[in-house]
Amino acid sequence: MRSIVSLLIIVLISIIVKNESFIFNSMLKLKSSRISMADVEIIFPNNKKVKVASGSSFKDAAKKAGFSPNYGCEEGKCGSCELKVNGKTKVRPCIGKVPASATPIKLDNL
């Protein structure tokens, strides 16, 4: 009788743990989908500000801002269009995608 009760307890604990894990993973997916769909403000070197959805192309955002990077190959190979992102990293707007960000993204010429 004790072994049956012990087995039932183990099964119940297993079900609870799996459900909590499922709920936790579902919450993470929901949170990340909210972030990925959020608008991101981008400030271009011409000081124009635009809001675009994260995941959209920097090229489309630049067009929306009336900014024309120095495109060369437009395939991300030559690097002539590279811009600094928040003074640190670089992006090639011809192929780059806008990341999710809670703060504005400032782009500057190299």
N, C-alpha and C positions, 0 to 999 in steps of 0.2 A: 504494500500500500504506500509506504514511504517513497519507494522508487517511482511510482506513478505520479505522486504529488510533486516530487522533485523534477521529473520530466516535464510535467505541465508548467511548472514555474519557469523552467529553462525555455520552453517554447514561448510562453507569454513574454518573457524578457526579450527574447529574440525578435518577436513581432514588434514590440515597443521600440526597440533600438532601430529596426529597419524603417519603421514609420517616421521616427524622429529624423533619421538620416534623409529620408525622402522629402520630408517637410523642409528641412534645412537646405537641401539641394534645390528645391523648388523656389525657396525664398531667394537664394543666390542668383538663380537664373532670372527671376523677376527683377531683382535689383540691377543686374547687369544689363537687362534689356531696357530698363528705364534710362540708365546712363547712356547707352549707345544711341538712343533715340533723341536725346536732349540736344537743343540748339547750343552751338558753341560760338562765342564772339571771336572774330579774328580781326586784328588791326594790321593793315598792310603798310608797307613803306611809304605810300602816298598819304598816310594817316586816315584813310577811309576805313570805317568799321562796318563789318557785315556779320550777320548771324546766319549760320548754316547748320544743317544736321550733321552730327558726328558721323563719320563714315563716308561723307560726300568727298568729292575730289577738291584738292586745293586749286586745281585749274579752273573749275567752275566757280569757286569762291572768289578767285582773283578776277575773273570776268565780271562777276556781280559787283565787285568793288571798283571796277574800272582800272584795275592794275594789270600791267602787262609785263610779266617776268621776261628776262632775256632768253627766250626759248631757242634751243639749237636743234637737237635731234627730236625732241618731244617724246623720247622713249626712255629717259632716265639714264642714258649711257654717257652723255658728254658732261653733264654737271653745270652747264652754263646758266641754268635757271635757279641754282641753289640759293636758298634763303636761310638766314639764321632764325631759329625758333626760340623765343624768349631769351635771346642772347647766348644760347648754349649750343644746342644741337642744330643740325642742318636738315632741310627738307628739299626735295626736288618736286616743285609743284606740278610738273608735267605728269608725274605718276603718283604723287603722295596723296594719302587720304587724311582727312581731318580726324584727329583722335578725340575721344570723349574728354572733356575738361570742364571743371566747375569755374575756372578763372579764364579771362581772355587770353588768347594766344597772340603774341606780338611777333610779327615777322619783320626782319630787317635785311637789307642787302648785305652781302659779304664784304 
